Amino acid sequence: MTDAPILVVGAGQCGLKAVETLRTGGYDGDLVFIGAEPHAPYQRPPLSKAFLKGEMSRDRLMLKPDRFFQEKAIQTRFGEAVAAIAPERREVTLAGGEHLAYSKLLLTTGTRARRVPLEGTDLAGVFHLRELADVEWIAANLDPSMRLAIVGAGYIGLEVAAALRVAGYNVTVLEGAERILRRVVCPEVSAFFDGLHRDHGVDIRTSTLPSRIVGAERVEAIEFSDGNRLACDAVLLAVGAEPVTDLAAAAGIGCENGILVDTSCRTSAPDVFAAGDCAAFPSARYGRTIRLECVQNAIDQGKAAAQAMLGTPVAYDPLPWFWSDQYHVKLQIAGLSDGHTEIAIEGAPSDAGFAVTYLKEGVPVAVDAVNQPRAHMLARRSLATPTAAEPAAAAAGTA
Ligand SMILES: Cc1cc2nc3c(=O)[nH]c(=O)nc-3n(C[C@H](O)[C@H](O)[C@H](O)COP(=O)(O)OP(=O)(O)OC[C@H]3O[C@@H](n4cnc5c(N)ncnc54)[C@H](O)[C@@H]3O)c2cc1C
């Protein structure tokens, strides 16, 4: 049984960190790395930033050169999807029908773009942005003479708005909530980004929900409930992501907004682990089960899962951090701000830089730093030990 390979399913940033850690941690048995996309793992963040703008080459997008996998004796099966897991037989089945036995299995299947239950989403010109193939589709099918409508004013929607507006596109952003980025930042930060986009000529319409997308074969317009229409040539649906749990759920592994794992990344099935965007884990730091969609978590939890698979005790409970680039502005977020009771703002909101500390009953829980990298780094340090935390912006001496 122990001769069977370790399988890692999902060739993104998290799976890559896991296979790398298995090797550096001393595992010298067979290791198979399986991914549905036809590429080696690449960085996803530039897909809505530098790579979309054409400022980054495809080579630089890749996380490792091909020789890495040969040198580390990692057998790659890119372009192949796993169709089923049989935990009782310790075996997975590939979409092509082949069965692969495992000694241990790690699921790093990530997220997929959330679908919008709207008539017309199957028209030509309607797209999502999640994979390299999506950016290749944009490059081949869209051009700056087009009118682009973006449904959803979260990070990805707004980053694409910024990148393509600068490229010359006519861009309208439609957001159902009363302000952009409502789920993730306070009204003051939303207002700053709203103004930033308007100053660049993006038409932002909040409290606005499309009722359908219309067109003969290609998208021609978005229609609203009052019958009004917004004429457009392309529509990006950017209303968030959902964890890819299908394989785990079908195998009877516990799932609830993600594949449920413990702090050692173990699922409910023996020797089956999960990590990254697809995994929901108990956080003592936040007093609840959380699931994170960020590079920090993909890397750190991928490493933690591999260590746990090698028998090293781990208790994964990170301080999450994240960033977003829009125009010349970098927003860096440390910690989770939901449930905060007050905020403290250092500096007037402007692109010269400001920082917002979110507090819960007087204790800092998160910091948004806008063009303030130092405040962000200090916040990561101070928030990592909550009892020692001070408002990070103040600690950074920002004004
Ligand atoms: C456009 C964009 C911009 C982003 N910007 C930022 C940012 O600025 N900062 C930040 O921190 N985070 C950002 N993120 C989020 C970050 O990229 C993700 O959190 C991270 O990539 C998650 O890594 P992962 O390996 O867990 O999952 P993923 O990267 O989703 O990889 C999972 C892989 O598993 C594969 N897979 C799924 N099912 C199967 C199967 N059955 N068989 C085989 N393979 C399968 C998928 O095809 C995929 O390749 C961004 C994401 C996107 C899409």
The ligand as an SDF file (V2000), in Angstrom:
LIG
                    3D

 53 58  0  0  0  0  0  0  0  0999 V2000
   -8.1100   37.0440  -12.1280 C   0  0  0  0  0  0  0  0  0  0  0  0
   -7.6530   36.7270  -10.7380 C   0  0  0  0  0  0  0  0  0  0  0  0
   -6.9540   37.6800  -10.0110 C   0  0  0  0  0  0  0  0  0  0  0  0
   -6.5200   37.3950   -8.7070 C   0  0  0  0  0  0  0  0  0  0  0  0
   -5.8190   38.3390   -8.0280 N   0  0  0  0  0  0  0  0  0  0  0  0
   -5.3330   38.0530   -6.7740 C   0  0  0  0  0  0  0  0  0  0  0  0
   -4.5280   38.9900   -6.0690 C   0  0  0  0  0  0  0  0  0  0  0  0
   -4.2800   40.1100   -6.5310 O   0  0  0  0  0  0  0  0  0  0  0  0
   -4.0430   38.6350   -4.8500 N   0  0  0  0  0  0  0  0  0  0  0  0
   -4.3030   37.4030   -4.2910 C   0  0  0  0  0  0  0  0  0  0  0  0
   -3.8330   37.1170   -3.1740 O   0  0  0  0  0  0  0  0  0  0  0  0
   -5.1000   36.5040   -4.9480 N   0  0  0  0  0  0  0  0  0  0  0  0
   -5.6050   36.7980   -6.1640 C   0  0  0  0  0  0  0  0  0  0  0  0
   -6.3800   35.8810   -6.8300 N   0  0  0  0  0  0  0  0  0  0  0  0
   -6.7120   34.6180   -6.1680 C   0  0  0  0  0  0  0  0  0  0  0  0
   -5.5630   33.6270   -6.2800 C   0  0  0  0  0  0  0  0  0  0  0  0
   -5.0920   33.5740   -7.5870 O   0  0  0  0  0  0  0  0  0  0  0  0
   -6.0840   32.2640   -5.8170 C   0  0  0  0  0  0  0  0  0  0  0  0
   -6.4330   32.3750   -4.4710 O   0  0  0  0  0  0  0  0  0  0  0  0
   -5.0620   31.1520   -6.0080 C   0  0  0  0  0  0  0  0  0  0  0  0
   -4.6840   31.0460   -7.3570 O   0  0  0  0  0  0  0  0  0  0  0  0
   -5.6560   29.8370   -5.5260 C   0  0  0  0  0  0  0  0  0  0  0  0
   -4.7790   28.7960   -5.8260 O   0  0  0  0  0  0  0  0  0  0  0  0
   -5.2590   27.2740   -5.7810 P   0  0  0  0  0  0  0  0  0  0  0  0
   -4.0920   26.4950   -6.2570 O   0  0  0  0  0  0  0  0  0  0  0  0
   -5.8850   26.9880   -4.4720 O   0  0  0  0  0  0  0  0  0  0  0  0
   -6.4590   27.1860   -6.8420 O   0  0  0  0  0  0  0  0  0  0  0  0
   -6.4840   27.4870   -8.3890 P   0  0  0  0  0  0  0  0  0  0  0  0
   -5.4960   28.5090   -8.7620 O   0  0  0  0  0  0  0  0  0  0  0  0
   -7.9300   27.7430   -8.7280 O   0  0  0  0  0  0  0  0  0  0  0  0
   -6.0320   26.1150   -9.0760 O   0  0  0  0  0  0  0  0  0  0  0  0
   -6.8320   24.9620   -9.0360 C   0  0  0  0  0  0  0  0  0  0  0  0
   -6.5280   24.1080  -10.2380 C   0  0  0  0  0  0  0  0  0  0  0  0
   -7.1860   22.8570  -10.0810 O   0  0  0  0  0  0  0  0  0  0  0  0
   -7.6580   22.4220  -11.3330 C   0  0  0  0  0  0  0  0  0  0  0  0
   -8.7230   21.4260  -11.1540 N   0  0  0  0  0  0  0  0  0  0  0  0
   -9.9760   21.6240  -10.6610 C   0  0  0  0  0  0  0  0  0  0  0  0
  -10.6720   20.4690  -10.6810 N   0  0  0  0  0  0  0  0  0  0  0  0
   -9.8380   19.5200  -11.1820 C   0  0  0  0  0  0  0  0  0  0  0  0
   -9.9850   18.1330  -11.4630 C   0  0  0  0  0  0  0  0  0  0  0  0
  -11.1220   17.4640  -11.2330 N   0  0  0  0  0  0  0  0  0  0  0  0
   -8.9360   17.4780  -12.0030 N   0  0  0  0  0  0  0  0  0  0  0  0
   -7.7510   18.1190  -12.2450 C   0  0  0  0  0  0  0  0  0  0  0  0
   -7.5760   19.4280  -12.0180 N   0  0  0  0  0  0  0  0  0  0  0  0
   -8.5980   20.1160  -11.4880 C   0  0  0  0  0  0  0  0  0  0  0  0
   -8.1260   23.7070  -11.9760 C   0  0  0  0  0  0  0  0  0  0  0  0
   -8.2230   23.5690  -13.3810 O   0  0  0  0  0  0  0  0  0  0  0  0
   -7.0360   24.6870  -11.5510 C   0  0  0  0  0  0  0  0  0  0  0  0
   -6.0080   24.7550  -12.4960 O   0  0  0  0  0  0  0  0  0  0  0  0
   -6.8270   36.1390   -8.1270 C   0  0  0  0  0  0  0  0  0  0  0  0
   -7.5530   35.1880   -8.8580 C   0  0  0  0  0  0  0  0  0  0  0  0
   -7.9650   35.4850  -10.1440 C   0  0  0  0  0  0  0  0  0  0  0  0
   -8.7480   34.4470  -10.9260 C   0  0  0  0  0  0  0  0  0  0  0  0
  1  2  1  0
  2  3  1  0
  2 52  2  0
  3  4  2  0
  4  5  1  0
  4 50  1  0
  5  6  2  0
  6  7  1  0
  6 13  1  0
  7  8  2  0
  7  9  1  0
  9 10  1  0
 10 11  2  0
 10 12  1  0
 12 13  2  0
 13 14  1  0
 14 15  1  0
 14 50  1  0
 15 16  1  0
 16 17  1  0
 16 18  1  0
 18 19  1  0
 18 20  1  0
 20 21  1  0
 20 22  1  0
 22 23  1  0
 23 24  1  0
 24 25  2  0
 24 26  1  0
 24 27  1  0
 27 28  1  0
 28 29  2  0
 28 30  1  0
 28 31  1  0
 31 32  1  0
 32 33  1  0
 33 34  1  0
 33 48  1  0
 34 35  1  0
 35 36  1  0
 35 46  1  0
 36 37  1  0
 36 45  1  0
 37 38  2  0
 38 39  1  0
 39 40  1  0
 39 45  2  0
 40 41  1  0
 40 42  2  0
 42 43  1  0
 43 44  2  0
 44 45  1  0
 46 47  1  0
 46 48  1  0
 48 49  1  0
 50 51  2  0
 51 52  1  0
 52 53  1  0
M  END
$$$$
